[in-house]
């Protein structure tokens, strides 16, 4: 992951509503959730939610797909894992440390 993508991803997560959406999408797993379900679960107005989801998709932290008239959103685990790896790269100044070098979530 390059620093530009890391900054966009961190910026997208640096808002309370977007962080809540992303955490909900992580819980939902690869299948994701319909936008209406996300709105109901978090109590976020659809217009505000649309703005936040667009930012998560733009930062590559989430993906969207259409199923009929519904839009489903899912967390992009590969981007999340790449961000975690980017943040912990060289965490021990090149010396082996106790942190796994390959973060894995929901393989």
C-alpha positions, 0 to 999 in steps of 0.5 A: 500500500502506498502512502496516498492510499493509506491517507485516503483510507485513514481519512475515510475512517476518521469520522464517527459515522464512517467508522461505525459503518465500516465496523458494521460492514466488518461484522457482516463479512464478505456478503455485506449489507444493503444500504437500508439495513445499514441506515436502520442499524445505525440510525443514520439518515439515508442522505447522510449515509449515502455520503459516508458510503461514497467516501468509504468506496472512494477510499477503497475501504468498501465495495458496492454491488447492485442486486436488483434495485438494492445496493449492497456494501461490503468491507474490503478486507484486503484493503483493511489488511494492507492498511494494517500491514502498512501501519505496522511495517518496520514497527520494530525497526527491522528486528523481528517482533511479536506482531504477525507480519501478515495481518489476516481477518476473515480469510 
